[in-house]
Amino acid sequence: MSQEATPRHVLIAPGLDVVSLFRRAEELFAPALAIERVVAASEERVLFVARDKVLKRRVALRVHLLPGTRSRAWFERESELLAAIDHPGIRPIYSAGEADGWAYRISKWIDGESLLDVVSRGPRPIPAVVQLARDLLGVLEYVHAQRLVLRRIVPTTVMLDLTDRAIITDLRYANACLDLAPPEPDPLDIPFLAPEVRGNLPGEPSSDIYAAGALLYFAVTGQRPAEEPEAVVAPRVLRPACPQAVERIILRAIKRNPQDRYLTAHEMGEDLLSDLGDYVFQATVKSPLAISPAEDPQAWEKRLRRALGDDYELLRELGVGGFGRVYLVRDLALEREVALKVLHPYLTSDPEVVERFRREAQLAAQLQHPNIVSIYEIGGRAGLQWYTMAYVKGKSLARLVSEEGPLPVGTVVRLLRESLSALEHAHSLGVIHRDLKPENMLIDDATGSVRITDFGLAIAVHGLGKYGGASSHSGTPEFAAPEQLLGERVDHRVDLYSLACVAFYALCGRTPFGGGTAEAILARQTAGRFPDLRKERDDVPEELVAVLERAAARDPDDRFPSAAAFRQALDDALRPWWSRPVRWLGRLLADREFTNEREKRER
């Protein structure tokens, strides 16, 4: 609703002749203003919305009706105070004066809603709460430098414009007006007033810090804070998605003792910035220097928090790899936990790498399959590049095997089927993984299913270099196909080779060709066949061994032509023995019928 006072706040005192007030305003201000309507009216004050005929814009016209009264002096004092302030977070006035006994001021009309009206529809989105914090603290930092204490900032006096920027509209209770202000506060305002100003005392800058904390509490929870600070329920109890940094600054700001609060608005803002970062800084902060993979994790996280800004709350680190780090973060707009993979800046300092990374991530984001980790968003700021993806609660296959040892044959076969289904989908869209390995295969705790991640990331980071993007968690190409290690042209069959090697690892607890350098692994691949699984696991069916050996053939032409063919061969190999003759009999009969038909035609 584009108005300053929504119907909940339209206060027309009983017995007032609003029509007469409207007509008189038309007469007094007709040369410059076209009065549109009455927004609020009392025995002392009236608020009109009007149109400036010269500048062709809407304005707010406030008038005071009773000359020679204490409230008239109060009105004029506030007008003087507003005229002396120049800050975008406080409503500016354009002119003020007196007309036939009416004192008036003309100020900016704000298209938007009060914080009270907006929150009445539900708590604010987290990014909007952070924006509100920045706006309020920016105003407080300014007015405190002018030796002003606002004392009373409540949801009805904070307007949110159409861009969600907060603007304070009422300075009547600031310390500069306190000698003229009425002593008794509105009971609905008390939860937002610091305890030390509720008795009409001047207060201090930390009193405004309390008000800011109370407003943020209201915005993030949708509820007024308790009047007594000790009785306030922590925001995360009412709204678990509230970032810890936001809860921390709120609870410190609304301490009863002013000495326990933030000393300044700047300090409060810096505390928020230290965790959530500041999107406003993105255009002014220089890109960080290259970060070594061994850099202090705390320094890394601090830099990342600033880069993530209002978009994500960093919760904890999930893992570290050769490409960067993976974090659990909370998407503050959608209020859900996601995984965020951020590349090391020393990798993304090359513009070509950044372009490849974005291109490959965009391709991978097209993949929608239950056994592929979905990519949600690609982002970057302040020299960092990242993408977010679905958070899978579980372990990687590498960790699972490391902790539990070789897996049962049935489990490995199921993971193979699911992985091949995923590869079939990806390959149909022209996406090749190129770095399939146990670390990139996540096992969901809830379902036991596999979820493959990092499609295309290897080539995005390394390009088509000497080893074709092959790498593993430790930087060794233990699961790479020979043609990758030779730097030759690769196709989707490299993923089939890698998957066969992963299956060997899951069944035996070790890689098929050992570790070491790429050259050493390539030499072992060239010198010998795929290791005989049955020498280490006699419970592995010979038919499964044959399927894996074909998938891991040195020559790509000797492998299965597709993931679908690999999966079909796997199903055929593990089909119960009693069903196999029937199938072969069906084929035999079909072949014989075809032969008979051909012989008839030849006669």
FENHUWO-V62159 format. One record per backbone hydrogen bond with DSSP energy under -1.0 kcal/mol. CO is the residue of the C=O (numbers start at 1). NH is the residue of the N-H. Records with the same first field share a line. If there is no record, write none. Layout:
CO = NH  NH
//
This chain:
1 = 3
6 = 9
9 = 11
11 = 41
13 = 16
16 = 18
17 = 21
18 = 22
19 = 23
20 = 24
21 = 25
22 = 26
23 = 27
24 = 28
25 = 29
29 = 32  33
32 = 53
34 = 51
37 = 49
40 = 47
41 = 13
44 = 65
45 = 42
46 = 63
47 = 39  40
48 = 61
49 = 36  37
50 = 59
51 = 34
52 = 56
57 = 52
59 = 50
60 = 107
61 = 48
62 = 105
63 = 46
64 = 103
69 = 73
70 = 74
71 = 75
72 = 76
73 = 77
74 = 78
75 = 79
76 = 80
77 = 81
78 = 82
79 = 83
80 = 84
87 = 90
89 = 168
92 = 108
95 = 106
97 = 104
99 = 102
102 = 99
103 = 64
104 = 97
105 = 62
106 = 94  95
107 = 60
112 = 3
113 = 160
114 = 118
115 = 119
116 = 120
118 = 121
119 = 122
125 = 129
126 = 130
127 = 131
128 = 132
129 = 133
130 = 134
131 = 135
132 = 136
133 = 137
134 = 138
135 = 139
136 = 140
137 = 141
138 = 142
139 = 143
140 = 144
141 = 145
143 = 148
144 = 147
149 = 175
150 = 152
154 = 157
155 = 116
157 = 169
158 = 115
159 = 167
160 = 113
161 = 164
165 = 161
167 = 159
168 = 91
171 = 174
174 = 177
177 = 180  181
186 = 189
189 = 192
190 = 193
194 = 197
197 = 200
204 = 207
205 = 209
206 = 210
207 = 211
208 = 212
209 = 213
210 = 214
211 = 215
212 = 216
213 = 217
214 = 218
215 = 219
216 = 220
217 = 221
218 = 222
219 = 124
228 = 231
229 = 232
234 = 237  238
235 = 239
239 = 242
243 = 247
244 = 248
245 = 249
246 = 250
247 = 251
248 = 252
249 = 253
250 = 254
252 = 255
257 = 260
258 = 261
264 = 268
265 = 269
266 = 270
267 = 271
268 = 272
269 = 273
270 = 274
272 = 275  276
273 = 277
278 = 281
279 = 282
281 = 284  285
292 = 295
296 = 300
297 = 301
298 = 302
299 = 303
300 = 304
301 = 305
302 = 306
303 = 307
304 = 308
305 = 309
308 = 311
311 = 332
313 = 330
316 = 328
319 = 326
323 = 344
324 = 321
325 = 342
326 = 318  319
327 = 340
328 = 315  316
329 = 338
330 = 313
331 = 335
336 = 331
338 = 329
339 = 389
340 = 327
341 = 387
342 = 325
344 = 347  348
350 = 354
351 = 355
352 = 356
353 = 357
354 = 358
355 = 359
356 = 360
357 = 361
358 = 362
359 = 363
360 = 364
361 = 365
363 = 366
364 = 367
369 = 372
371 = 452
374 = 390
377 = 388
379 = 386
381 = 384
382 = 288
384 = 381
385 = 343
386 = 379
387 = 341
388 = 376  377
389 = 339
393 = 445
395 = 443
396 = 400
397 = 401
398 = 402
399 = 403
400 = 404
401 = 405
408 = 412
409 = 413
410 = 414
411 = 415
412 = 416
413 = 417
414 = 418
415 = 419
416 = 420
417 = 421
418 = 422
419 = 423
420 = 424
421 = 425
422 = 426
423 = 427
424 = 428
426 = 429  431
427 = 430
437 = 440
438 = 397  441
440 = 453
441 = 397
442 = 451
444 = 448
449 = 444
451 = 442
452 = 373
454 = 457
456 = 460
457 = 461
458 = 462
459 = 463
463 = 465
465 = 468
467 = 470
472 = 475
476 = 478
477 = 480
481 = 485
482 = 486
483 = 488
484 = 487
491 = 494
492 = 495
493 = 497
494 = 498
495 = 499
496 = 500
497 = 501
498 = 502
499 = 503
500 = 504
501 = 505
502 = 506
503 = 507
504 = 508
505 = 509
506 = 407
517 = 521
518 = 522
519 = 523
520 = 524
521 = 525
522 = 526
523 = 527
524 = 528
533 = 536  537
537 = 540
541 = 545
542 = 546
543 = 547
544 = 548
545 = 549
546 = 550
547 = 551
548 = 552
550 = 553
555 = 558
556 = 559
562 = 566
563 = 567
564 = 568
565 = 569
566 = 570
567 = 571
568 = 572
569 = 573
570 = 574
572 = 575
576 = 579
579 = 583
580 = 584
581 = 585
582 = 586
583 = 587
584 = 588
585 = 589
586 = 590
587 = 591
588 = 592
589 = 593
590 = 594
591 = 595
592 = 596
593 = 597
594 = 598
595 = 599
596 = 600
597 = 601
598 = 602
599 = 603
//
